[in-house]
Amino acid sequence: MLLPFVRLYFGKSNVKSFVQAGVGPGWEKWGYSNNKETENLVGYEFDGGLAVFISPNISLDFILGYGSATA
């Protein structure tokens, strides 16, 4: 799956909460060597969590979310 996302941070300290959402395409191949089929998928996710910034551009992220893919 290729799942680009958007993240929004809240707060001004080194520990910030955030929400995140993403959507993107994917592919699934299945079957036997002489009878393979490909199915196009759409994946999505909704997440939230905490980011602990150890520098202005680097953080340790703790995430809880939901993701799924449908044909």
Backbone as CSV, one residue per row, in Angstrom:
resi,resn,N_x,N_y,N_z,CA_x,CA_y,CA_z,C_x,C_y,C_z
1,MET,0.841,-1.175,0.000,0.000,0.000,0.000,0.885,1.237,0.000
2,LEU,0.446,2.207,-0.707,1.068,3.520,-0.708,0.082,4.441,-0.011
3,LEU,0.427,4.890,1.206,-0.541,5.582,2.044,0.003,6.915,2.531
4,PRO,-0.053,7.969,1.702,0.358,9.291,2.188,-0.602,9.760,3.282
5,PHE,-0.073,10.554,4.222,-0.896,10.978,5.345,-0.659,12.450,5.665
6,VAL,-1.589,13.005,6.430,-1.498,14.370,6.943,-1.559,14.269,8.458
7,ARG,-0.672,15.000,9.138,-0.622,14.980,10.600,-0.712,16.401,11.123
8,LEU,-1.514,16.592,12.167,-1.690,17.900,12.797,-1.297,17.787,14.264
9,TYR,-0.312,18.598,14.681,0.177,18.600,16.061,-0.526,19.685,16.870
10,PHE,-0.697,19.419,18.177,-1.291,20.373,19.113,-0.320,20.601,20.268
11,GLY,-0.098,21.845,20.639,0.744,22.170,21.782,2.036,22.859,21.396
12,LYS,2.721,23.378,22.408,3.964,24.112,22.185,5.148,23.524,22.950
13,SER,4.918,22.495,23.770,6.012,21.896,24.544,6.709,20.816,23.709
14,ASN,7.647,20.094,24.318,8.334,19.007,23.625,7.469,17.753,23.490
15,VAL,6.378,17.668,24.250,5.433,16.562,24.136,4.145,17.132,23.548
16,LYS,3.791,16.662,22.343,2.622,17.188,21.645,1.687,16.055,21.268
17,SER,0.392,16.296,21.373,-0.581,15.341,20.854,-0.787,15.615,19.365
18,PHE,-1.280,14.608,18.651,-1.520,14.790,17.222,-2.648,13.893,16.750
19,VAL,-3.227,14.257,15.614,-4.164,13.423,14.873,-3.595,13.257,13.468
20,GLN,-3.958,12.152,12.843,-3.392,11.820,11.538,-4.441,11.086,10.722
21,ALA,-4.470,11.341,9.412,-5.352,10.627,8.499,-4.620,10.398,7.188
22,GLY,-4.890,9.268,6.568,-4.255,8.965,5.294,-5.155,8.124,4.418
23,VAL,-4.922,8.215,3.111,-5.658,7.410,2.138,-4.749,7.171,0.938
24,GLY,-4.861,5.995,0.332,-4.013,5.710,-0.808,-4.328,4.381,-1.473
25,PRO,-3.691,4.133,-2.632,-3.960,2.920,-3.406,-3.085,1.746,-2.995
26,GLY,-3.536,0.573,-3.359,-2.765,-0.638,-3.142,-3.209,-1.717,-4.100
27,TRP,-2.474,-2.833,-4.125,-2.767,-3.940,-5.014,-2.569,-5.242,-4.276
28,GLU,-3.363,-6.214,-4.620,-3.237,-7.541,-4.038,-3.202,-8.556,-5.177
29,LYS,-2.207,-9.437,-5.146,-2.116,-10.518,-6.127,-2.325,-11.832,-5.404
30,TRP,-3.122,-12.705,-5.991,-3.374,-13.982,-5.371,-3.681,-15.017,-6.444
31,GLY,-3.570,-16.274,-6.082,-3.840,-17.372,-7.004,-2.609,-18.226,-7.229
32,TYR,-2.722,-19.162,-8.147,-1.634,-20.065,-8.488,-0.827,-19.502,-9.639
33,SER,0.321,-20.098,-9.931,1.250,-19.551,-10.927,0.625,-19.431,-12.307
34,ASN,-0.274,-20.321,-12.688,-0.886,-20.227,-14.015,-2.228,-19.495,-14.000
35,ASN,-2.711,-19.091,-12.830,-4.018,-18.423,-12.738,-3.970,-17.343,-11.661
36,LYS,-3.124,-16.325,-11.849,-3.010,-15.251,-10.861,-3.995,-14.134,-11.182
37,GLU,-4.540,-13.549,-10.127,-5.450,-12.419,-10.278,-4.929,-11.246,-9.457
38,THR,-5.214,-10.055,-9.940,-4.817,-8.830,-9.247,-6.072,-8.040,-8.907
39,GLU,-6.098,-7.508,-7.697,-7.239,-6.709,-7.253,-6.731,-5.357,-6.770
40,ASN,-7.376,-4.282,-7.219,-7.022,-2.937,-6.765,-7.697,-2.666,-5.423
41,LEU,-6.968,-2.012,-4.524,-7.465,-1.705,-3.186,-7.372,-0.212,-2.914
42,VAL,-8.164,0.262,-1.978,-8.048,1.611,-1.442,-7.883,1.462,0.063
43,GLY,-6.769,1.983,0.589,-6.508,1.899,2.015,-6.721,3.245,2.677
44,TYR,-7.099,3.195,3.950,-7.266,4.431,4.713,-6.924,4.171,6.171
45,GLU,-6.586,5.253,6.880,-6.272,5.154,8.305,-6.673,6.426,9.022
46,PHE,-6.995,6.276,10.298,-7.274,7.380,11.206,-6.522,7.081,12.491
47,ASP,-5.644,7.982,12.907,-4.780,7.740,14.053,-4.715,8.966,14.956
48,GLY,-4.219,8.742,16.147,-3.928,9.810,17.086,-2.858,9.336,18.043
49,GLY,-2.227,10.271,18.732,-1.206,9.865,19.670,-0.415,11.004,20.244
50,LEU,0.748,10.645,20.786,1.664,11.611,21.380,3.009,11.536,20.675
51,ALA,3.618,12.692,20.477,4.962,12.777,19.915,5.858,13.452,20.944
52,VAL,6.981,12.803,21.255,7.962,13.366,22.178,9.138,13.836,21.322
53,PHE,9.304,15.148,21.194,10.347,15.707,20.339,11.675,15.735,21.087
54,ILE,12.679,15.058,20.505,14.020,15.058,21.091,14.917,16.080,20.400
55,SER,14.445,16.660,19.312,15.066,17.797,18.632,13.939,18.484,17.861
56,PRO,14.177,19.642,17.251,13.093,20.305,16.515,12.499,19.470,15.378
57,ASN,13.261,18.514,14.830,12.782,17.746,13.682,12.681,16.244,13.908
58,ILE,12.985,15.754,15.103,12.960,14.318,15.387,12.091,14.057,16.609
59,SER,11.167,13.074,16.470,10.296,12.748,17.598,10.136,11.238,17.721
60,LEU,9.803,10.799,18.919,9.374,9.436,19.177,7.850,9.475,19.242
61,ASP,7.190,8.696,18.392,5.738,8.764,18.275,5.081,7.540,18.889
62,PHE,4.032,7.766,19.644,3.209,6.728,20.240,1.827,6.880,19.641
63,ILE,1.414,5.871,18.819,0.236,6.016,17.973,-0.783,4.919,18.285
64,LEU,-2.052,5.298,18.280,-3.165,4.366,18.356,-4.102,4.733,17.219
65,GLY,-4.497,3.749,16.416,-5.325,4.097,15.279,-6.057,2.932,14.679
66,TYR,-6.717,3.234,13.585,-7.503,2.245,12.831,-7.144,2.376,11.360
67,GLY,-6.932,1.252,10.708,-6.661,1.257,9.280,-7.385,0.107,8.610
68,SER,-7.714,0.285,7.335,-8.414,-0.749,6.602,-8.129,-0.603,5.114
69,ALA,-8.387,-1.657,4.363,-8.266,-1.610,2.915,-9.495,-2.309,2.329
70,THR,-10.085,-1.702,1.305,-11.259,-2.264,0.656,-11.034,-2.349,-0.842
71,ALA,-11.688,-3.297,-1.460,-11.552,-3.493,-2.906,-12.493,-2.581,-3.655
